[in-house]
Amino acid sequence: MSAAREEILARIRGVLGEQRAPVEIPRGYTRSREPADLLGHFTERVEDYRAVVDRVTPDRLPAAVAEACTRYGVRSVVVPADVPDDWLSALRGVTVVQDRDSLAPTDLDQVDAVLTGAAVGVAETGTIVLDSGPRQGRRAVTLVPDVHLCVVEAGQVVDDVPAAVSRLDPRRPLTWISGPSATSDIELDRVEGVHGPRTLHVLLVAEPDPPGAAPDPLVPGPDPDRLVDGTDR
């Protein structure tokens, strides 16, 4: 913990006076309400943010990366040092730059795209979460290049935010991404690419559904007319 943060917390403790017992927080809300087609729901919500989603099988991922680079005219791509070589194996005529925490923002600005993995995908909100973990790199790498190619594996997709939070470590630097970077002025004119990548292209890696497979039923949530403790409203 930084000295500045500790100083601030010490001042707060001084104002509050004697120590109080931690307050028990009720956790009776729905933590998982998985839709029948979780990956389809995720895809639909991500696309609502004007992002592109390609659902590919693991063996098709290298070709999908190369096709995405061709689509956006990418001539150079930066990758975290631990990105698998296989992801890059189909690239032709694209310079691959490995980031080892040494590239300055001006260097990253010269690169056309970034290719990373992800920590979690949230179906209900169409959000991708990065935590600077494996295959994700540091935060700056995903904020400066104009195109972000993000690989999300099927097993990383959860239905809603509570489920996502339960998988994440709050001590890590979390970046929650819902579509391309976008903002608007007072007249509500939307502008993309001001605070981050102008283009978000998600490569959703999943095995094909077996023939005749039926979707899982929707897991029901709690009765909206019942309170957390089970009493009627």
Buried (B, 14 or more C-beta within 10 A) or exposed (E): EEEEEEEEEEEEEEEEEEEEEEEEEEEEEEBEBBBEBBBEBBBBBBBEBEBBBBBBEEEBBBEBBBBBBEEBEBEBBBBBEEBEEEBBEBBEEBEBBEBEEEBEEEEBEEBBBBBBBBBBBBBBBBBBBBBBBEBBBBBBBBBBBBBBBBBBBBEBBBBBBBBBBEEBEEEEEBBBBBBBBBEEEEEEEEEBBEEBBBBBBBBBBBEEEEEEEEEEEEEEEEEEEEEEEEEEE
